[in-house]
Amino acid sequence: MAKVWLDGQLVDEDQAKISIFDHGVLYGDGVFEGIRVYNGKIFKFAEHLRRLYESAKVIRLKIKLTVEELAKATEETVRANNIDDGYIRLVVTRGVGDLGLNPFFCKNSTIFIIADHIQLYPEKLYKEGMKVVSASTVRNHPQSIPPQVKSLNYLNNILAKIEALDAGADETIMYNHQGYVAEASGDNIFIVKDGDIYTPPPQSGSLPGITRAVVINIAMQENIEVIEREITRYDLYTADEFFLTGTAAEVIGVVEADSRVIGDGKPGPITELLRKKFFEYARS
Ligand code: PMP
């Protein structure tokens, strides 16, 4: 049985329980990271830890462990589960409080770490590309919840994802309050036009993805220009290529958006190149 790290101890997964008074449960009050393990190495671990602590700082959540202690606990959990290629979920909630909203009544953050395997989409979708639809659910306003904060509160994304599932699509495109493309429900968005790559900036309402940063670097090394700028629905529909990036999704092509076929209806050559180079880099 898998072992989960919970507040200082490795416990069997069916014994990993938290209080119903935890504000992570009552209000989705907390932060988290999803992290890959490739070839026994935790991929971009420092970047994930940094984002976790920065997210926590912004929401005034004190993580009771130092970065070094949390890193050690994560490594211990990966080892205990013999994960060579897998996925880590690192979660810090506000902790146990009372039934009111006041986060400062929660004296101790709750921390748990899961190390497991993940296959976000079936293999067929990686080969053939996915279909996406635009969500009518508008991405949270950046002045409500900063998009850089990876919080436990995913209802905005989940409502958009439900729209995609209702429409028989694989994923959804979320737009910000100004109508510009923000991100997919749990992934960043890229398009290719005339050999250049475009992606929305975080202020358009997207999480600054760690996979996104890796893919931008790889593209630049391949001498492909990467331009961060606001993207419209029109840009998506008329793109030569379209792909998503994320820790769990990795790099995946999109071949149809709101019934418009992208390019020739197959994941494009730049998408395929970046996907291949991404794995070479991740496994090196
Ligand atoms: N946007 C959202 C809303 C996410 O939850 C994620 C992570 N699943 C991403 C983008 C991609 O970020 P990363 O590459 O750091 O996983």
Residues whose N, C-alpha, C, O or C-beta is under 5 A from the ligand:
A	BS01	PMP	G34 E183 A184 S185 G186 D187 N188 L207 P208 G209 I210 T211 R212 T245 G246 T247
